[in-house]
Amino acid sequence: MNVTQETITLSGVLGPDRLMAIEQTLTEILDRPRPQVEVRLVDVDSMHLGVVNVLVKHRHVARSRFGDISIVVDANSQAQELLARVGIIGTMRP
């Protein structure tokens, strides 16, 4: 079976107003068999905790479909600090 990895790049302010769009994009990708998604957090100015929840929730969905979501984040960024504080760094990317 051919597995295609999708890449989503998120930047700027990731506030509550962006949650629905992120959720919809991930849901569409995860409807495929064995979904592989790379979420790139590039030049993130701030990130709402709801975005983290969406990523974690969809990672569970991806894994239940024999896929995965990996997170790529800029070093020393606000996004990296938030993900480290909530214990995501080191667990999202196997």
PyMOL Python script that loads the backbone (N, CA, C, O; Angstrom):
from pymol import cmd

cmd.read_pdbstr("""\
ATOM      1  N   MET A   1       0.835  -1.181   0.000  1.00  0.00           N
ATOM      2  CA  MET A   1       0.000   0.000   0.000  1.00  0.00           C
ATOM      3  C   MET A   1       0.876   1.239   0.000  1.00  0.00           C
ATOM      4  O   MET A   1       1.840   1.329   0.760  1.00  0.00           O
ATOM      5  N   ASN A   2       0.542   2.179  -0.843  1.00  0.00           N
ATOM      6  CA  ASN A   2       1.257   3.441  -0.923  1.00  0.00           C
ATOM      7  C   ASN A   2       0.789   4.377   0.174  1.00  0.00           C
ATOM      8  O   ASN A   2      -0.411   4.604   0.326  1.00  0.00           O
ATOM      9  N   VAL A   3       1.714   4.918   0.933  1.00  0.00           N
ATOM     10  CA  VAL A   3       1.366   5.853   1.993  1.00  0.00           C
ATOM     11  C   VAL A   3       1.917   7.219   1.610  1.00  0.00           C
ATOM     12  O   VAL A   3       3.110   7.364   1.343  1.00  0.00           O
ATOM     13  N   THR A   4       1.054   8.204   1.585  1.00  0.00           N
ATOM     14  CA  THR A   4       1.451   9.564   1.244  1.00  0.00           C
ATOM     15  C   THR A   4       1.410  10.414   2.497  1.00  0.00           C
ATOM     16  O   THR A   4       0.447  10.389   3.263  1.00  0.00           O
ATOM     17  N   GLN A   5       2.486  11.167   2.685  1.00  0.00           N
ATOM     18  CA  GLN A   5       2.515  12.054   3.841  1.00  0.00           C
ATOM     19  C   GLN A   5       2.039  13.431   3.423  1.00  0.00           C
ATOM     20  O   GLN A   5       2.511  13.996   2.436  1.00  0.00           O
ATOM     21  N   GLU A   6       1.104  13.958   4.181  1.00  0.00           N
ATOM     22  CA  GLU A   6       0.605  15.316   3.986  1.00  0.00           C
ATOM     23  C   GLU A   6       1.376  16.238   4.928  1.00  0.00           C
ATOM     24  O   GLU A   6       1.723  15.844   6.042  1.00  0.00           O
ATOM     25  N   THR A   7       1.638  17.444   4.488  1.00  0.00           N
ATOM     26  CA  THR A   7       2.295  18.435   5.334  1.00  0.00           C
ATOM     27  C   THR A   7       1.377  19.638   5.490  1.00  0.00           C
ATOM     28  O   THR A   7       0.851  20.173   4.514  1.00  0.00           O
ATOM     29  N   ILE A   8       1.199  20.047   6.731  1.00  0.00           N
ATOM     30  CA  ILE A   8       0.422  21.241   7.053  1.00  0.00           C
ATOM     31  C   ILE A   8       1.384  22.208   7.736  1.00  0.00           C
ATOM     32  O   ILE A   8       2.057  21.839   8.698  1.00  0.00           O
ATOM     33  N   THR A   9       1.449  23.431   7.249  1.00  0.00           N
ATOM     34  CA  THR A   9       2.302  24.439   7.862  1.00  0.00           C
ATOM     35  C   THR A   9       1.409  25.482   8.520  1.00  0.00           C
ATOM     36  O   THR A   9       0.530  26.064   7.885  1.00  0.00           O
ATOM     37  N   LEU A  10       1.653  25.703   9.798  1.00  0.00           N
ATOM     38  CA  LEU A  10       0.905  26.688  10.579  1.00  0.00           C
ATOM     39  C   LEU A  10       1.878  27.745  11.071  1.00  0.00           C
ATOM     40  O   LEU A  10       2.975  27.424  11.528  1.00  0.00           O
ATOM     41  N   SER A  11       1.471  29.017  10.977  1.00  0.00           N
ATOM     42  CA  SER A  11       2.342  30.092  11.439  1.00  0.00           C
ATOM     43  C   SER A  11       1.498  31.246  11.956  1.00  0.00           C
ATOM     44  O   SER A  11       0.273  31.257  11.828  1.00  0.00           O
ATOM     45  N   GLY A  12       2.179  32.204  12.537  1.00  0.00           N
ATOM     46  CA  GLY A  12       1.499  33.384  13.053  1.00  0.00           C
ATOM     47  C   GLY A  12       0.838  33.126  14.392  1.00  0.00           C
ATOM     48  O   GLY A  12       1.363  32.383  15.222  1.00  0.00           O
ATOM     49  N   VAL A  13      -0.309  33.737  14.599  1.00  0.00           N
ATOM     50  CA  VAL A  13      -1.067  33.578  15.832  1.00  0.00           C
ATOM     51  C   VAL A  13      -2.036  32.417  15.646  1.00  0.00           C
ATOM     52  O   VAL A  13      -2.922  32.468  14.793  1.00  0.00           O
ATOM     53  N   LEU A  14      -1.862  31.369  16.450  1.00  0.00           N
ATOM     54  CA  LEU A  14      -2.746  30.195  16.391  1.00  0.00           C
ATOM     55  C   LEU A  14      -3.724  30.294  17.554  1.00  0.00           C
ATOM     56  O   LEU A  14      -3.583  29.619  18.574  1.00  0.00           O
ATOM     57  N   GLY A  15      -4.711  31.147  17.370  1.00  0.00           N
ATOM     58  CA  GLY A  15      -5.701  31.402  18.410  1.00  0.00           C
ATOM     59  C   GLY A  15      -6.963  30.594  18.204  1.00  0.00           C
ATOM     60  O   GLY A  15      -7.045  29.784  17.280  1.00  0.00           O
ATOM     61  N   PRO A  16      -7.953  30.812  19.064  1.00  0.00           N
ATOM     62  CA  PRO A  16      -9.218  30.069  18.984  1.00  0.00           C
ATOM     63  C   PRO A  16      -9.925  30.230  17.642  1.00  0.00           C
ATOM     64  O   PRO A  16     -10.655  29.337  17.211  1.00  0.00           O
ATOM     65  N   ASP A  17      -9.709  31.363  16.984  1.00  0.00           N
ATOM     66  CA  ASP A  17     -10.347  31.602  15.691  1.00  0.00           C
ATOM     67  C   ASP A  17      -9.814  30.684  14.591  1.00  0.00           C
ATOM     68  O   ASP A  17     -10.449  30.564  13.543  1.00  0.00           O
ATOM     69  N   ARG A  18      -8.679  30.040  14.799  1.00  0.00           N
ATOM     70  CA  ARG A  18      -8.090  29.136  13.797  1.00  0.00           C
ATOM     71  C   ARG A  18      -8.417  27.669  14.079  1.00  0.00           C
ATOM     72  O   ARG A  18      -8.146  26.801  13.250  1.00  0.00           O
ATOM     73  N   LEU A  19      -8.997  27.394  15.243  1.00  0.00           N
ATOM     74  CA  LEU A  19      -9.252  25.999  15.639  1.00  0.00           C
ATOM     75  C   LEU A  19     -10.113  25.240  14.635  1.00  0.00           C
ATOM     76  O   LEU A  19      -9.781  24.115  14.264  1.00  0.00           O
ATOM     77  N   MET A  20     -11.204  25.837  14.196  1.00  0.00           N
ATOM     78  CA  MET A  20     -12.125  25.139  13.305  1.00  0.00           C
ATOM     79  C   MET A  20     -11.452  24.769  11.981  1.00  0.00           C
ATOM     80  O   MET A  20     -11.653  23.666  11.471  1.00  0.00           O
ATOM     81  N   ALA A  21     -10.661  25.678  11.427  1.00  0.00           N
ATOM     82  CA  ALA A  21      -9.972  25.403  10.164  1.00  0.00           C
ATOM     83  C   ALA A  21      -8.936  24.296  10.324  1.00  0.00           C
ATOM     84  O   ALA A  21      -8.819  23.428   9.459  1.00  0.00           O
ATOM     85  N   ILE A  22      -8.184  24.320  11.423  1.00  0.00           N
ATOM     86  CA  ILE A  22      -7.186  23.271  11.680  1.00  0.00           C
ATOM     87  C   ILE A  22      -7.884  21.936  11.857  1.00  0.00           C
ATOM     88  O   ILE A  22      -7.460  20.927  11.294  1.00  0.00           O
ATOM     89  N   GLU A  23      -8.950  21.932  12.636  1.00  0.00           N
ATOM     90  CA  GLU A  23      -9.737  20.713  12.878  1.00  0.00           C
ATOM     91  C   GLU A  23     -10.272  20.144  11.560  1.00  0.00           C
ATOM     92  O   GLU A  23     -10.176  18.939  11.324  1.00  0.00           O
ATOM     93  N   GLN A  24     -10.824  20.985  10.717  1.00  0.00           N
ATOM     94  CA  GLN A  24     -11.399  20.536   9.453  1.00  0.00           C
ATOM     95  C   GLN A  24     -10.326  19.956   8.533  1.00  0.00           C
ATOM     96  O   GLN A  24     -10.536  18.910   7.919  1.00  0.00           O
ATOM     97  N   THR A  25      -9.193  20.622   8.435  1.00  0.00           N
ATOM     98  CA  THR A  25      -8.101  20.134   7.591  1.00  0.00           C
ATOM     99  C   THR A  25      -7.621  18.770   8.054  1.00  0.00           C
ATOM    100  O   THR A  25      -7.455  17.862   7.239  1.00  0.00           O
ATOM    101  N   LEU A  26      -7.395  18.614   9.357  1.00  0.00           N
ATOM    102  CA  LEU A  26      -6.931  17.325   9.876  1.00  0.00           C
ATOM    103  C   LEU A  26      -7.989  16.241   9.694  1.00  0.00           C
ATOM    104  O   LEU A  26      -7.648  15.104   9.368  1.00  0.00           O
ATOM    105  N   THR A  27      -9.238  16.561   9.893  1.00  0.00           N
ATOM    106  CA  THR A  27     -10.312  15.579   9.728  1.00  0.00           C
ATOM    107  C   THR A  27     -10.352  15.058   8.293  1.00  0.00           C
ATOM    108  O   THR A  27     -10.499  13.856   8.072  1.00  0.00           O
ATOM    109  N   GLU A  28     -10.223  15.959   7.322  1.00  0.00           N
ATOM    110  CA  GLU A  28     -10.228  15.548   5.909  1.00  0.00           C
ATOM    111  C   GLU A  28      -9.063  14.615   5.602  1.00  0.00           C
ATOM    112  O   GLU A  28      -9.242  13.607   4.918  1.00  0.00           O
ATOM    113  N   ILE A  29      -7.886  14.937   6.096  1.00  0.00           N
ATOM    114  CA  ILE A  29      -6.709  14.101   5.843  1.00  0.00           C
ATOM    115  C   ILE A  29      -6.851  12.760   6.541  1.00  0.00           C
ATOM    116  O   ILE A  29      -6.502  11.725   5.974  1.00  0.00           O
ATOM    117  N   LEU A  30      -7.360  12.768   7.768  1.00  0.00           N
ATOM    118  CA  LEU A  30      -7.434  11.532   8.550  1.00  0.00           C
ATOM    119  C   LEU A  30      -8.544  10.596   8.100  1.00  0.00           C
ATOM    120  O   LEU A  30      -8.640   9.473   8.596  1.00  0.00           O
ATOM    121  N   ASP A  31      -9.381  11.036   7.172  1.00  0.00           N
ATOM    122  CA  ASP A  31     -10.392  10.141   6.612  1.00  0.00           C
ATOM    123  C   ASP A  31      -9.774   9.102   5.673  1.00  0.00           C
ATOM    124  O   ASP A  31     -10.433   8.128   5.309  1.00  0.00           O
ATOM    125  N   ARG A  32      -8.533   9.301   5.288  1.00  0.00           N
ATOM    126  CA  ARG A  32      -7.840   8.375   4.397  1.00  0.00           C
ATOM    127  C   ARG A  32      -7.255   7.222   5.200  1.00  0.00           C
ATOM    128  O   ARG A  32      -6.996   7.361   6.396  1.00  0.00           O
ATOM    129  N   PRO A  33      -7.045   6.074   4.538  1.00  0.00           N
ATOM    130  CA  PRO A  33      -6.398   4.964   5.244  1.00  0.00           C
ATOM    131  C   PRO A  33      -4.923   5.281   5.531  1.00  0.00           C
ATOM    132  O   PRO A  33      -4.241   5.903   4.717  1.00  0.00           O
ATOM    133  N   ARG A  34      -4.455   4.850   6.682  1.00  0.00           N
ATOM    134  CA  ARG A  34      -3.061   5.012   7.108  1.00  0.00           C
ATOM    135  C   ARG A  34      -2.544   6.444   6.936  1.00  0.00           C
ATOM    136  O   ARG A  34      -1.523   6.662   6.284  1.00  0.00           O
ATOM    137  N   PRO A  35      -3.239   7.404   7.514  1.00  0.00           N
ATOM    138  CA  PRO A  35      -2.854   8.809   7.304  1.00  0.00           C
ATOM    139  C   PRO A  35      -1.520   9.152   7.967  1.00  0.00           C
ATOM    140  O   PRO A  35      -1.283   8.818   9.128  1.00  0.00           O
ATOM    141  N   GLN A  36      -0.669   9.815   7.219  1.00  0.00           N
ATOM    142  CA  GLN A  36       0.601  10.310   7.737  1.00  0.00           C
ATOM    143  C   GLN A  36       0.595  11.823   7.559  1.00  0.00           C
ATOM    144  O   GLN A  36       0.480  12.322   6.439  1.00  0.00           O
ATOM    145  N   VAL A  37       0.717  12.542   8.654  1.00  0.00           N
ATOM    146  CA  VAL A  37       0.636  14.000   8.606  1.00  0.00           C
ATOM    147  C   VAL A  37       1.833  14.584   9.344  1.00  0.00           C
ATOM    148  O   VAL A  37       2.175  14.153  10.445  1.00  0.00           O
ATOM    149  N   GLU A  38       2.453  15.560   8.725  1.00  0.00           N
ATOM    150  CA  GLU A  38       3.494  16.335   9.392  1.00  0.00           C
ATOM    151  C   GLU A  38       2.936  17.742   9.574  1.00  0.00           C
ATOM    152  O   GLU A  38       2.581  18.406   8.600  1.00  0.00           O
ATOM    153  N   VAL A  39       2.861  18.190  10.812  1.00  0.00           N
ATOM    154  CA  VAL A  39       2.405  19.540  11.120  1.00  0.00           C
ATOM    155  C   VAL A  39       3.645  20.365  11.449  1.00  0.00           C
ATOM    156  O   VAL A  39       4.347  20.104  12.426  1.00  0.00           O
ATOM    157  N   ARG A  40       3.892  21.356  10.615  1.00  0.00           N
ATOM    158  CA  ARG A  40       5.052  22.225  10.797  1.00  0.00           C
ATOM    159  C   ARG A  40       4.589  23.532  11.448  1.00  0.00           C
ATOM    160  O   ARG A  40       3.765  24.254  10.887  1.00  0.00           O
ATOM    161  N   LEU A  41       5.118  23.822  12.613  1.00  0.00           N
ATOM    162  CA  LEU A  41       4.821  25.065  13.326  1.00  0.00           C
ATOM    163  C   LEU A  41       5.986  26.020  13.078  1.00  0.00           C
ATOM    164  O   LEU A  41       7.033  25.912  13.716  1.00  0.00           O
ATOM    165  N   VAL A  42       5.799  26.949  12.152  1.00  0.00           N
ATOM    166  CA  VAL A  42       6.878  27.825  11.687  1.00  0.00           C
ATOM    167  C   VAL A  42       6.521  29.272  11.990  1.00  0.00           C
ATOM    168  O   VAL A  42       5.436  29.734  11.638  1.00  0.00           O
ATOM    169  N   ASP A  43       7.419  29.978  12.633  1.00  0.00           N
ATOM    170  CA  ASP A  43       7.198  31.397  12.970  1.00  0.00           C
ATOM    171  C   ASP A  43       5.874  31.601  13.700  1.00  0.00           C
ATOM    172  O   ASP A  43       5.118  32.517  13.376  1.00  0.00           O
ATOM    173  N   VAL A  44       5.596  30.753  14.681  1.00  0.00           N
ATOM    174  CA  VAL A  44       4.378  30.863  15.476  1.00  0.00           C
ATOM    175  C   VAL A  44       4.589  31.948  16.529  1.00  0.00           C
ATOM    176  O   VAL A  44       5.497  31.864  17.356  1.00  0.00           O
ATOM    177  N   ASP A  45       3.733  32.967  16.481  1.00  0.00           N
ATOM    178  CA  ASP A  45       3.829  34.073  17.439  1.00  0.00           C
ATOM    179  C   ASP A  45       3.215  33.697  18.779  1.00  0.00           C
ATOM    180  O   ASP A  45       3.766  34.024  19.830  1.00  0.00           O
ATOM    181  N   SER A  46       2.086  33.017  18.747  1.00  0.00           N
ATOM    182  CA  SER A  46       1.444  32.511  19.959  1.00  0.00           C
ATOM    183  C   SER A  46       0.541  31.347  19.567  1.00  0.00           C
ATOM    184  O   SER A  46       0.083  31.251  18.429  1.00  0.00           O
ATOM    185  N   MET A  47       0.298  30.468  20.530  1.00  0.00           N
ATOM    186  CA  MET A  47      -0.500  29.283  20.249  1.00  0.00           C
ATOM    187  C   MET A  47      -1.437  29.015  21.417  1.00  0.00           C
ATOM    188  O   MET A  47      -1.000  28.868  22.558  1.00  0.00           O
ATOM    189  N   HIS A  48      -2.715  28.953  21.122  1.00  0.00           N
ATOM    190  CA  HIS A  48      -3.756  28.673  22.101  1.00  0.00           C
ATOM    191  C   HIS A  48      -3.677  27.196  22.501  1.00  0.00           C
ATOM    192  O   HIS A  48      -3.365  26.339  21.674  1.00  0.00           O
ATOM    193  N   LEU A  49      -3.955  26.914  23.748  1.00  0.00           N
ATOM    194  CA  LEU A  49      -3.925  25.534  24.225  1.00  0.00           C
ATOM    195  C   LEU A  49      -4.919  24.649  23.466  1.00  0.00           C
ATOM    196  O   LEU A  49      -4.712  23.440  23.363  1.00  0.00           O
ATOM    197  N   GLY A  50      -5.982  25.234  22.941  1.00  0.00           N
ATOM    198  CA  GLY A  50      -6.949  24.480  22.145  1.00  0.00           C
ATOM    199  C   GLY A  50      -6.315  23.859  20.910  1.00  0.00           C
ATOM    200  O   GLY A  50      -6.722  22.778  20.486  1.00  0.00           O
ATOM    201  N   VAL A  51      -5.327  24.524  20.329  1.00  0.00           N
ATOM    202  CA  VAL A  51      -4.618  23.972  19.168  1.00  0.00           C
ATOM    203  C   VAL A  51      -3.863  22.713  19.581  1.00  0.00           C
ATOM    204  O   VAL A  51      -3.854  21.722  18.851  1.00  0.00           O
ATOM    205  N   VAL A  52      -3.239  22.753  20.734  1.00  0.00           N
ATOM    206  CA  VAL A  52      -2.545  21.572  21.252  1.00  0.00           C
ATOM    207  C   VAL A  52      -3.535  20.430  21.435  1.00  0.00           C
ATOM    208  O   VAL A  52      -3.245  19.291  21.066  1.00  0.00           O
ATOM    209  N   ASN A  53      -4.700  20.725  22.001  1.00  0.00           N
ATOM    210  CA  ASN A  53      -5.718  19.688  22.194  1.00  0.00           C
ATOM    211  C   ASN A  53      -6.155  19.067  20.873  1.00  0.00           C
ATOM    212  O   ASN A  53      -6.339  17.853  20.788  1.00  0.00           O
ATOM    213  N   VAL A  54      -6.322  19.897  19.842  1.00  0.00           N
ATOM    214  CA  VAL A  54      -6.717  19.397  18.520  1.00  0.00           C
ATOM    215  C   VAL A  54      -5.635  18.468  17.970  1.00  0.00           C
ATOM    216  O   VAL A  54      -5.947  17.412  17.420  1.00  0.00           O
ATOM    217  N   LEU A  55      -4.380  18.851  18.113  1.00  0.00           N
ATOM    218  CA  LEU A  55      -3.286  18.019  17.615  1.00  0.00           C
ATOM    219  C   LEU A  55      -3.241  16.672  18.334  1.00  0.00           C
ATOM    220  O   LEU A  55      -3.078  15.630  17.699  1.00  0.00           O
ATOM    221  N   VAL A  56      -3.383  16.696  19.642  1.00  0.00           N
ATOM    222  CA  VAL A  56      -3.350  15.453  20.423  1.00  0.00           C
ATOM    223  C   VAL A  56      -4.535  14.560  20.051  1.00  0.00           C
ATOM    224  O   VAL A  56      -4.372  13.358  19.839  1.00  0.00           O
ATOM    225  N   LYS A  57      -5.718  15.150  19.973  1.00  0.00           N
ATOM    226  CA  LYS A  57      -6.924  14.379  19.622  1.00  0.00           C
ATOM    227  C   LYS A  57      -6.762  13.714  18.259  1.00  0.00           C
ATOM    228  O   LYS A  57      -7.066  12.532  18.096  1.00  0.00           O
ATOM    229  N   HIS A  58      -6.282  14.483  17.284  1.00  0.00           N
ATOM    230  CA  HIS A  58      -6.149  13.928  15.942  1.00  0.00           C
ATOM    231  C   HIS A  58      -5.000  12.928  15.838  1.00  0.00           C
ATOM    232  O   HIS A  58      -5.021  12.051  14.975  1.00  0.00           O
ATOM    233  N   ARG A  59      -4.022  13.049  16.688  1.00  0.00           N
ATOM    234  CA  ARG A  59      -2.962  12.037  16.691  1.00  0.00           C
ATOM    235  C   ARG A  59      -3.543  10.687  17.102  1.00  0.00           C
ATOM    236  O   ARG A  59      -3.186   9.659  16.527  1.00  0.00           O
ATOM    237  N   HIS A  60      -4.429  10.684  18.086  1.00  0.00           N
ATOM    238  CA  HIS A  60      -5.075   9.437  18.504  1.00  0.00           C
ATOM    239  C   HIS A  60      -5.912   8.853  17.369  1.00  0.00           C
ATOM    240  O   HIS A  60      -5.922   7.641  17.156  1.00  0.00           O
ATOM    241  N   VAL A  61      -6.611   9.719  16.645  1.00  0.00           N
ATOM    242  CA  VAL A  61      -7.408   9.262  15.501  1.00  0.00           C
ATOM    243  C   VAL A  61      -6.500   8.663  14.436  1.00  0.00           C
ATOM    244  O   VAL A  61      -6.786   7.587  13.909  1.00  0.00           O
ATOM    245  N   ALA A  62      -5.407   9.351  14.115  1.00  0.00           N
ATOM    246  CA  ALA A  62      -4.469   8.855  13.096  1.00  0.00           C
ATOM    247  C   ALA A  62      -3.917   7.492  13.483  1.00  0.00           C
ATOM    248  O   ALA A  62      -3.848   6.587  12.651  1.00  0.00           O
ATOM    249  N   ARG A  63      -3.529   7.345  14.729  1.00  0.00           N
ATOM    250  CA  ARG A  63      -2.970   6.067  15.171  1.00  0.00           C
ATOM    251  C   ARG A  63      -4.003   4.949  15.157  1.00  0.00           C
ATOM    252  O   ARG A  63      -3.661   3.792  14.916  1.00  0.00           O
ATOM    253  N   SER A  64      -5.269   5.285  15.414  1.00  0.00           N
ATOM    254  CA  SER A  64      -6.310   4.253  15.359  1.00  0.00           C
ATOM    255  C   SER A  64      -6.534   3.779  13.926  1.00  0.00           C
ATOM    256  O   SER A  64      -7.118   2.719  13.703  1.00  0.00           O
ATOM    257  N   ARG A  65      -6.072   4.561  12.963  1.00  0.00           N
ATOM    258  CA  ARG A  65      -6.180   4.206  11.541  1.00  0.00           C
ATOM    259  C   ARG A  65      -4.825   3.795  10.981  1.00  0.00           C
ATOM    260  O   ARG A  65      -4.609   3.841   9.770  1.00  0.00           O
ATOM    261  N   PHE A  66      -3.918   3.396  11.857  1.00  0.00           N
ATOM    262  CA  PHE A  66      -2.580   2.917  11.499  1.00  0.00           C
ATOM    263  C   PHE A  66      -1.735   3.984  10.814  1.00  0.00           C
ATOM    264  O   PHE A  66      -0.925   3.676   9.940  1.00  0.00           O
ATOM    265  N   GLY A  67      -1.926   5.232  11.211  1.00  0.00           N
ATOM    266  CA  GLY A  67      -1.141   6.349  10.721  1.00  0.00           C
ATOM    267  C   GLY A  67      -0.510   7.086  11.882  1.00  0.00           C
ATOM    268  O   GLY A  67      -0.366   6.536  12.974  1.00  0.00           O
ATOM    269  N   ASP A  68      -0.134   8.332  11.645  1.00  0.00           N
ATOM    270  CA  ASP A  68       0.454   9.131  12.722  1.00  0.00           C
ATOM    271  C   ASP A  68       0.493  10.600  12.329  1.00  0.00           C
ATOM    272  O   ASP A  68       0.376  10.951  11.155  1.00  0.00           O
ATOM    273  N   ILE A  69       0.657  11.437  13.324  1.00  0.00           N
ATOM    274  CA  ILE A  69       0.897  12.863  13.134  1.00  0.00           C
ATOM    275  C   ILE A  69       2.211  13.181  13.827  1.00  0.00           C
ATOM    276  O   ILE A  69       2.405  12.846  14.996  1.00  0.00           O
ATOM    277  N   SER A  70       3.110  13.829  13.102  1.00  0.00           N
ATOM    278  CA  SER A  70       4.349  14.292  13.712  1.00  0.00           C
ATOM    279  C   SER A  70       4.334  15.815  13.718  1.00  0.00           C
ATOM    280  O   SER A  70       3.728  16.457  12.859  1.00  0.00           O
ATOM    281  N   ILE A  71       5.016  16.370  14.706  1.00  0.00           N
ATOM    282  CA  ILE A  71       5.070  17.823  14.865  1.00  0.00           C
ATOM    283  C   ILE A  71       6.517  18.269  14.646  1.00  0.00           C
ATOM    284  O   ILE A  71       7.443  17.722  15.245  1.00  0.00           O
ATOM    285  N   VAL A  72       6.697  19.257  13.789  1.00  0.00           N
ATOM    286  CA  VAL A  72       8.002  19.867  13.584  1.00  0.00           C
ATOM    287  C   VAL A  72       7.866  21.311  14.034  1.00  0.00           C
ATOM    288  O   VAL A  72       7.010  22.047  13.542  1.00  0.00           O
ATOM    289  N   VAL A  73       8.707  21.709  14.964  1.00  0.00           N
ATOM    290  CA  VAL A  73       8.572  23.036  15.565  1.00  0.00           C
ATOM    291  C   VAL A  73       9.919  23.744  15.582  1.00  0.00           C
ATOM    292  O   VAL A  73      10.958  23.116  15.785  1.00  0.00           O
ATOM    293  N   ASP A  74       9.894  25.065  15.367  1.00  0.00           N
ATOM    294  CA  ASP A  74      11.115  25.864  15.439  1.00  0.00           C
ATOM    295  C   ASP A  74      11.713  25.770  16.842  1.00  0.00           C
ATOM    296  O   ASP A  74      10.997  25.866  17.839  1.00  0.00           O
ATOM    297  N   ALA A  75      13.023  25.583  16.908  1.00  0.00           N
ATOM    298  CA  ALA A  75      13.703  25.559  18.200  1.00  0.00           C
ATOM    299  C   ALA A  75      13.574  26.910  18.886  1.00  0.00           C
ATOM    300  O   ALA A  75      13.588  27.953  18.232  1.00  0.00           O
ATOM    301  N   ASN A  76      13.451  26.883  20.186  1.00  0.00           N
ATOM    302  CA  ASN A  76      13.371  28.088  21.015  1.00  0.00           C
ATOM    303  C   ASN A  76      12.210  29.008  20.647  1.00  0.00           C
ATOM    304  O   ASN A  76      12.290  30.222  20.832  1.00  0.00           O
ATOM    305  N   SER A  77      11.140  28.430  20.130  1.00  0.00           N
ATOM    306  CA  SER A  77       9.975  29.238  19.776  1.00  0.00           C
ATOM    307  C   SER A  77       8.924  29.162  20.878  1.00  0.00           C
ATOM    308  O   SER A  77       9.009  28.329  21.780  1.00  0.00           O
ATOM    309  N   GLN A  78       7.934  30.044  20.790  1.00  0.00           N
ATOM    310  CA  GLN A  78       6.844  30.034  21.755  1.00  0.00           C
ATOM    311  C   GLN A  78       6.097  28.707  21.671  1.00  0.00           C
ATOM    312  O   GLN A  78       5.681  28.153  22.689  1.00  0.00           O
ATOM    313  N   ALA A  79       5.931  28.202  20.448  1.00  0.00           N
ATOM    314  CA  ALA A  79       5.230  26.921  20.276  1.00  0.00           C
ATOM    315  C   ALA A  79       5.999  25.790  20.952  1.00  0.00           C
ATOM    316  O   ALA A  79       5.396  24.936  21.603  1.00  0.00           O
ATOM    317  N   GLN A  80       7.313  25.774  20.805  1.00  0.00           N
ATOM    318  CA  GLN A  80       8.118  24.733  21.449  1.00  0.00           C
ATOM    319  C   GLN A  80       8.008  24.828  22.964  1.00  0.00           C
ATOM    320  O   GLN A  80       7.905  23.806  23.644  1.00  0.00           O
ATOM    321  N   GLU A  81       8.028  26.036  23.494  1.00  0.00           N
ATOM    322  CA  GLU A  81       7.916  26.218  24.940  1.00  0.00           C
ATOM    323  C   GLU A  81       6.575  25.710  25.459  1.00  0.00           C
ATOM    324  O   GLU A  81       6.522  25.041  26.490  1.00  0.00           O
ATOM    325  N   LEU A  82       5.488  26.026  24.748  1.00  0.00           N
ATOM    326  CA  LEU A  82       4.170  25.567  25.165  1.00  0.00           C
ATOM    327  C   LEU A  82       4.075  24.046  25.089  1.00  0.00           C
ATOM    328  O   LEU A  82       3.580  23.409  26.018  1.00  0.00           O
ATOM    329  N   LEU A  83       4.543  23.463  23.994  1.00  0.00           N
ATOM    330  CA  LEU A  83       4.490  22.007  23.851  1.00  0.00           C
ATOM    331  C   LEU A  83       5.336  21.313  24.924  1.00  0.00           C
ATOM    332  O   LEU A  83       4.969  20.240  25.404  1.00  0.00           O
ATOM    333  N   ALA A  84       6.452  21.915  25.297  1.00  0.00           N
ATOM    334  CA  ALA A  84       7.282  21.344  26.357  1.00  0.00           C
ATOM    335  C   ALA A  84       6.581  21.447  27.709  1.00  0.00           C
ATOM    336  O   ALA A  84       6.626  20.513  28.510  1.00  0.00           O
ATOM    337  N   ARG A  85       5.930  22.592  27.962  1.00  0.00           N
ATOM    338  CA  ARG A  85       5.225  22.776  29.238  1.00  0.00           C
ATOM    339  C   ARG A  85       4.106  21.775  29.447  1.00  0.00           C
ATOM    340  O   ARG A  85       3.877  21.317  30.566  1.00  0.00           O
ATOM    341  N   VAL A  86       3.406  21.432  28.370  1.00  0.00           N
ATOM    342  CA  VAL A  86       2.292  20.488  28.515  1.00  0.00           C
ATOM    343  C   VAL A  86       2.727  19.043  28.286  1.00  0.00           C
ATOM    344  O   VAL A  86       1.898  18.133  28.305  1.00  0.00           O
ATOM    345  N   GLY A  87       4.024  18.829  28.072  1.00  0.00           N
ATOM    346  CA  GLY A  87       4.550  17.473  27.974  1.00  0.00           C
ATOM    347  C   GLY A  87       4.397  16.809  26.615  1.00  0.00           C
ATOM    348  O   GLY A  87       4.427  15.582  26.522  1.00  0.00           O
ATOM    349  N   ILE A  88       4.234  17.600  25.560  1.00  0.00           N
ATOM    350  CA  ILE A  88       4.059  17.047  24.220  1.00  0.00           C
ATOM    351  C   ILE A  88       5.398  16.813  23.533  1.00  0.00           C
ATOM    352  O   ILE A  88       5.570  15.802  22.852  1.00  0.00           O
ATOM    353  N   ILE A  89       6.330  17.713  23.694  1.00  0.00           N
ATOM    354  CA  ILE A  89       7.637  17.559  23.056  1.00  0.00           C
ATOM    355  C   ILE A  89       8.230  16.227  23.505  1.00  0.00           C
ATOM    356  O   ILE A  89       8.269  15.916  24.696  1.00  0.00           O
ATOM    357  N   GLY A  90       8.682  15.459  22.543  1.00  0.00           N
ATOM    358  CA  GLY A  90       9.249  14.158  22.838  1.00  0.00           C
ATOM    359  C   GLY A  90       8.235  13.036  22.768  1.00  0.00           C
ATOM    360  O   GLY A  90       8.614  11.865  22.779  1.00  0.00           O
ATOM    361  N   THR A  91       6.933  13.370  22.696  1.00  0.00           N
ATOM    362  CA  THR A  91       5.943  12.320  22.612  1.00  0.00           C
ATOM    363  C   THR A  91       5.154  12.362  21.309  1.00  0.00           C
ATOM    364  O   THR A  91       4.559  11.355  20.926  1.00  0.00           O
ATOM    365  N   MET A  92       5.135  13.501  20.615  1.00  0.00           N
ATOM    366  CA  MET A  92       4.359  13.598  19.390  1.00  0.00           C
ATOM    367  C   MET A  92       5.074  12.952  18.215  1.00  0.00           C
ATOM    368  O   MET A  92       4.418  12.428  17.315  1.00  0.00           O
ATOM    369  N   ARG A  93       6.378  12.974  18.200  1.00  0.00           N
ATOM    370  CA  ARG A  93       7.130  12.398  17.090  1.00  0.00           C
ATOM    371  C   ARG A  93       7.880  11.184  17.602  1.00  0.00           C
ATOM    372  O   ARG A  93       8.792  11.319  18.418  1.00  0.00           O
ATOM    373  N   PRO A  94       7.505   9.980  17.129  1.00  0.00           N
ATOM    374  CA  PRO A  94       8.168   8.769  17.646  1.00  0.00           C
ATOM    375  C   PRO A  94       9.624   8.696  17.266  1.00  0.00           C
ATOM    376  O   PRO A  94      10.309   7.739  17.628  1.00  0.00           O
TER     377      PRO A  94
END
""", "prot")
cmd.dss("prot")
cmd.show_as("cartoon", "prot")
cmd.util.cbc("prot")
cmd.orient("prot")
